[in-house]
Amino acid sequence: IKMEPMAEQLRKAVDTGVTAKDALAMKYDLAAGKYDEIYDNVGWEDPRMCAQVVLDNGFNTGTEILDMGCGTGLVGEHLKTLSGLSDLRLFGCDASDGMLKESKKRDIYKELEQIYLGNFEEFKSNHSCLLNRFDFITASGVMADFHAPSDILLEMNSCLKRGGILTLTTREVYLEDLGYQMIIDDFIDNNEWELMSKRGYEKFNKTSEKKVGDWHPIPAVHLTFKKL
């Protein structure tokens, strides 16, 4: 397993001619067994931060939550630990079968499904059961280069109930570079979303004190929106 962030690994794979979709599944399948250990070592608070937003904003035993790009299920683990509940109405999706298998081992998610995110028309057609269903959506690692095109924000919006809350994290640079900010601004300008909070932080913060492969602290942002 290469000791560098996954976005950089995916960029190199695509440069060799592998499709982004194939690279995404392949790299995460290989990393799945060591993923939690690696990301804990470099300092990755995103799943805990997203889980905390859910618990601070009206979470109850009937709350339905969609964890998009759920990976190994770290958001679910934090929700279970912080809430003290083991029976959560939590659905997870991810592009990597290997990551979903790790998530399933936690026995927290009600449903897990392999979904490639970032194609809204395909998503609406193939996953109609997810539309207008969820009280919360979390996205703690999927908003990244070679992970999910900006259509993912349309998918998120389509899955939220009115009054539902979306909480996501991403690198600051990705907001403009990957077109996320343009779609966010459209939702806000059209009075479809309300920005509840925006907080800057450092992703991979432990690497400021110790060298871990090619990792280094990266400016990131944690955003939370309400669907109006």
C-alpha positions in Angstrom: 0.0 0.0 0.0 1.5 3.3 -1.1 2.0 5.9 1.7 0.4 8.8 0.0 -3.2 10.2 -0.1 -5.6 8.3 -2.3 -6.3 11.3 -4.6 -2.7 11.3 -5.6 -2.6 7.6 -6.1 -5.7 7.8 -8.4 -4.2 10.7 -10.4 -1.1 8.6 -11.1 -3.2 5.5 -12.1 -5.3 7.6 -14.5 -2.1 9.0 -16.1 -1.2 5.4 -17.0 -4.4 5.0 -19.0 -6.6 3.3 -16.4 -10.2 4.8 -16.3 -11.0 6.8 -13.2 -13.9 4.4 -12.4 -11.6 1.4 -12.6 -8.8 3.1 -10.6 -11.2 4.1 -7.9 -12.4 0.5 -7.3 -8.9 -1.0 -7.7 -7.0 1.3 -5.4 -9.6 1.2 -2.6 -10.0 -2.5 -2.8 -6.3 -2.9 -2.3 -6.3 -0.4 0.6 -9.4 -1.6 2.4 -7.8 -3.8 5.0 -5.3 -1.2 6.1 -7.4 1.9 5.5 -8.5 2.7 9.0 -5.0 2.2 10.4 -3.3 4.5 7.8 -5.8 7.3 8.0 -5.8 7.3 11.8 -2.0 7.5 11.7 -2.1 10.6 9.5 -4.9 12.4 11.3 -8.3 12.2 9.6 -11.1 13.6 11.7 -13.7 14.0 8.9 -15.9 11.0 9.7 -16.2 12.0 13.4 -16.9 15.6 12.4 -19.7 14.6 10.1 -21.2 12.2 12.7 -21.2 14.9 15.3 -23.2 17.2 13.0 -25.9 14.5 12.7 -26.1 14.1 16.5 -26.2 17.9 17.1 -29.1 18.5 14.7 -32.2 16.6 15.8 -30.9 13.0 15.5 -33.3 10.4 17.0 -34.0 6.7 16.7 -36.2 7.2 13.6 -33.6 9.3 11.7 -32.6 7.9 8.3 -29.0 8.7 7.3 -27.2 8.2 4.0 -23.4 7.9 4.2 -22.2 8.6 0.7 -18.7 7.2 0.0 -19.0 5.3 3.2 -15.7 3.5 2.8 -15.0 1.2 5.8 -17.9 2.6 7.8 -16.1 5.1 10.0 -19.0 7.6 10.1 -21.2 4.7 11.2 -18.7 3.7 13.9 -18.6 7.3 15.3 -22.4 7.5 15.2 -22.8 4.3 17.1 -20.1 5.3 19.7 -21.2 8.9 20.2 -25.0 8.2 20.3 -24.6 5.0 22.4 -27.1 3.3 20.0 -26.5 0.1 18.1 -29.7 0.1 16.0 -29.2 2.9 13.5 -31.2 3.6 10.3 -28.0 4.0 8.3 -27.5 3.3 4.6 -24.0 3.4 3.0 -22.8 3.4 -0.5 -19.3 3.2 -2.0 -17.6 2.5 -5.3 -15.3 -0.2 -3.8 -16.5 -3.7 -3.0 -13.5 -4.1 -0.7 -14.4 -1.1 1.4 -18.0 -2.2 1.6 -16.9 -5.6 2.9 -14.9 -3.8 5.7 -18.0 -1.7 6.5 -20.2 -4.7 6.7 -18.0 -6.2 9.4 -19.0 -3.4 11.7 -22.6 -4.6 11.6 -23.9 -1.0 11.9 -25.3 -0.2 8.5 -28.9 -1.4 7.6 -28.0 -1.4 3.9 -24.8 -1.2 1.9 -24.6 -0.9 -1.9 -21.9 -0.5 -4.4 -22.6 2.8 -6.3 -20.4 4.9 -8.5 -21.4 8.5 -7.7 -21.2 11.5 -9.9 -23.6 10.8 -12.8 -26.9 12.3 -11.8 -29.1 10.9 -14.6 -27.8 7.4 -14.1 -28.2 7.7 -10.4 -31.8 8.8 -10.6 -32.6 6.0 -13.0 -30.9 3.2 -11.1 -31.4 4.3 -7.4 -35.0 5.7 -7.3 -35.5 4.1 -3.9 -33.0 6.5 -2.4 -34.7 9.7 -3.6 -36.3 12.1 -1.2 -35.7 9.6 1.6 -33.1 10.8 4.1 -33.0 13.2 7.0 -29.2 13.4 6.9 -26.5 12.8 4.3 -22.8 12.6 5.3 -19.9 12.7 2.9 -16.6 12.6 4.7 -14.2 11.5 2.0 -15.9 11.3 -1.4 -15.6 14.9 -2.4 -12.2 14.6 -4.1 -10.3 14.5 -7.3 -10.9 11.3 -9.3 -13.6 10.3 -6.7 -16.9 12.1 -7.5 -17.6 14.7 -10.2 -19.7 17.7 -9.2 -22.9 15.8 -10.1 -22.6 14.2 -6.7 -24.1 17.4 -5.2 -27.2 16.9 -7.4 -27.4 13.3 -6.2 -27.1 14.4 -2.6 -29.9 17.0 -3.0 -32.2 14.4 -4.7 -31.8 12.0 -1.7 -32.5 14.6 1.0 -36.0 15.2 2.4 -37.0 18.9 2.6 -35.6 20.1 5.9 -32.9 17.5 5.7 -29.2 18.2 6.4 -26.1 17.6 4.3 -22.7 17.6 6.0 -19.6 17.2 3.9 -15.8 17.7 4.0 -13.4 18.4 1.1 -10.1 20.1 0.4 -10.5 23.8 0.0 -8.9 23.8 -3.5 -11.5 21.3 -4.7 -14.4 23.6 -4.2 -13.4 25.7 -7.2 -11.2 23.3 -9.1 -13.8 20.5 -9.3 -16.8 22.7 -9.7 -18.4 22.0 -6.4 -18.7 25.7 -5.4 -20.7 26.6 -8.5 -23.4 24.0 -7.8 -23.5 24.9 -4.1 -23.9 28.6 -5.0 -26.7 27.7 -7.4 -28.6 25.8 -4.7 -28.2 28.7 -2.2 -29.0 31.5 -4.8 -32.2 29.6 -5.7 -33.2 29.3 -2.1 -33.0 25.5 -2.2 -30.2 25.2 0.4 -29.3 27.2 3.5 -25.6 27.3 4.6 -25.7 26.3 8.3 -22.0 26.2 9.0 -18.6 26.5 7.3 -15.4 25.7 9.2 -11.8 25.4 7.9 -9.4 22.8 9.3 -6.3 20.8 8.4 -6.8 17.4 6.9 -4.0 14.9 7.8 -3.1 17.1 10.8 -0.8 14.6 12.5 1.7 14.8 9.7 2.7 18.3 10.8 4.5 16.6 13.7 5.7 13.4 12.2 6.6 12.3 8.7 4.3 9.7 7.2 5.2 8.9 3.6 4.1 11.7 1.2 1.3 12.9 3.4 1.3 16.5 4.7 -1.4 18.8 6.2 -3.9 20.1 3.7 -6.3 23.0 4.1 -9.8 21.6 4.1 -13.4 22.8 4.8 -16.4 21.3 6.6 -19.7 22.5 5.2 -23.2 21.8 6.5 -26.4 22.7 4.6 -30.1 22.4 5.1 -32.4 21.6 2.2 -35.3 24.2 2.2 
